[in-house]
Amino acid sequence: MEFKEVVGRRRSIRYFQSWRQVEREKIQVMLEAARLASCAVNATFLKAVVVVRDQLDHDTLEALKTPVSGLNIELAPVHIYTYADMGAYVGAQGRLKKLVDVGALNATHGWSHKFVDDFVWPNILKPLADGATQASVAGAAASDAGIAICQAMLAAVDEGLGVCLSAFVHEPIAKIVNPPKDWLPLWVLLVGYPAESWEAGGQRPRPPMEEQFFEGKYGNGFKPDPKVTEQLKAAKMIQAPAPLPWRKDEIKALARMFGLPE
Ligand SMILES: Cc1cc2nc3c(=O)[nH]c(=O)nc-3n(C[C@H](O)[C@H](O)[C@H](O)COP(=O)(O)O)c2cc1C
């Protein structure tokens, strides 16, 4: 699938073919997409543990559910528990030097091993590694993890899978996956084959572009060019908005199939 169409087809899937396992190869594709994501100071904050739902005992599965994610968690055959490794800055000095060695960070931009040791490490990385500015670490970690998770989600869509990022209760799964102490729990990325149509009722509502993005200064909304909008429709990045006319009937049918309230 072309990139723009992958972006256009992604939406949160909440009805999975709960009986159908996902091929391990496809999970690997998702993890590879996440691994290749851009990461602050090459520190790779995102850590994740892949768990097959059917390997969880009943009590653990029940305990994981939040009121806003319970059914998603139950129906998804694969759970990828995501964490931000708050210790990822430790060792970043070496990883930055490696970027210098491979020609990613260059003298043209002021980079050298000496610059990393004499400036970046003492002024930027060490205070972060020491946890002096937790808010900055959290900001970097959230952005870093979000980008990587997003790439995994798009890779999943490209593989014909459905995904939904969801909240989870941390303690019950921690007993099983045993995350290190400095891993901050984020979200569970639920994966499976969609039981709903891939359209899932259409693209979900968003605020107009000019309310979310600005040009030059806040208040000066970024006005989309209608010609580009048409091109994106042709490339299937912009798709029919929810609700599609048959969505209510689809939900009714899904409710009956899964024995859920209508
Ligand atoms: C960080 C994050 C957390 C989310 N948590 C939940 C959740 O707990 N339960 C849920 O049903 N959807 C969850 N979602 C999915 C959003 O509700 C979803 O993005 C929204 O419905 C917009 O629709 P779309 O993803 O289909 O475009 C989450 C999404 C993100 C990015």
Ligand as a Chemical Component Dictionary entry (heavy atoms), coordinates in Angstrom:
data_LIG
# 
_chem_comp.id                   LIG 
_chem_comp.type                 NON-POLYMER 
_chem_comp.pdbx_formal_charge   0 
_chem_comp.three_letter_code    LIG 
# 
loop_
_chem_comp_atom.comp_id 
_chem_comp_atom.atom_id 
_chem_comp_atom.alt_atom_id 
_chem_comp_atom.type_symbol 
_chem_comp_atom.charge 
_chem_comp_atom.model_Cartn_x 
_chem_comp_atom.model_Cartn_y 
_chem_comp_atom.model_Cartn_z 
_chem_comp_atom.pdbx_ordinal 
LIG C1  C1  C 0 -2.487  7.830 23.621 1  
LIG C2  C2  C 0 -3.792  7.249 23.215 2  
LIG C3  C3  C 0 -4.570  6.587 24.134 3  
LIG C4  C4  C 0 -5.793  6.008 23.762 4  
LIG N1  N1  N 0 -6.518  5.307 24.683 5  
LIG C5  C5  C 0 -7.665  4.699 24.304 6  
LIG C6  C6  C 0 -8.425  3.892 25.209 7  
LIG O1  O1  O 0 -8.057  3.705 26.364 8  
LIG N2  N2  N 0 -9.556  3.321 24.754 9  
LIG C7  C7  C 0 -10.008 3.463 23.473 10 
LIG O2  O2  O 0 -11.042 2.896 23.122 11 
LIG N3  N3  N 0 -9.308  4.235 22.583 12 
LIG C8  C8  C 0 -8.164  4.828 22.959 13 
LIG N4  N4  N 0 -7.434  5.589 22.055 14 
LIG C9  C9  C 0 -7.938  5.752 20.681 15 
LIG C10 C10 C 0 -8.546  7.117 20.502 16 
LIG O3  O3  O 0 -9.712  7.216 21.261 17 
LIG C11 C11 C 0 -8.775  7.329 19.009 18 
LIG O4  O4  O 0 -7.579  7.800 18.516 19 
LIG C12 C12 C 0 -9.901  8.250 18.680 20 
LIG O5  O5  O 0 -11.062 7.540 18.840 21 
LIG C13 C13 C 0 -9.757  8.830 17.286 22 
LIG O6  O6  O 0 -10.015 7.860 16.310 23 
LIG P1  P1  P 0 -8.997  7.114 15.337 24 
LIG O7  O7  O 0 -7.812  6.618 16.125 25 
LIG O8  O8  O 0 -9.842  6.016 14.841 26 
LIG O9  O9  O 0 -8.585  8.047 14.258 27 
LIG C14 C14 C 0 -6.236  6.150 22.429 28 
LIG C15 C15 C 0 -5.451  6.837 21.493 29 
LIG C16 C16 C 0 -4.236  7.373 21.873 30 
LIG C17 C17 C 0 -3.398  8.083 20.838 31 
# 
loop_
_chem_comp_bond.comp_id 
_chem_comp_bond.atom_id_1 
_chem_comp_bond.atom_id_2 
_chem_comp_bond.value_order 
_chem_comp_bond.pdbx_ordinal 
LIG C1  C2  SING 1  
LIG C2  C3  SING 2  
LIG C2  C16 DOUB 3  
LIG C3  C4  DOUB 4  
LIG C4  N1  SING 5  
LIG C4  C14 SING 6  
LIG N1  C5  DOUB 7  
LIG C5  C6  SING 8  
LIG C5  C8  SING 9  
LIG C6  O1  DOUB 10 
LIG C6  N2  SING 11 
LIG N2  C7  SING 12 
LIG C7  O2  DOUB 13 
LIG C7  N3  SING 14 
LIG N3  C8  DOUB 15 
LIG C8  N4  SING 16 
LIG N4  C9  SING 17 
LIG N4  C14 SING 18 
LIG C9  C10 SING 19 
LIG C10 O3  SING 20 
LIG C10 C11 SING 21 
LIG C11 O4  SING 22 
LIG C11 C12 SING 23 
LIG C12 O5  SING 24 
LIG C12 C13 SING 25 
LIG C13 O6  SING 26 
LIG O6  P1  SING 27 
LIG P1  O7  DOUB 28 
LIG P1  O8  SING 29 
LIG P1  O9  SING 30 
LIG C14 C15 DOUB 31 
LIG C15 C16 SING 32 
LIG C16 C17 SING 33 
# 
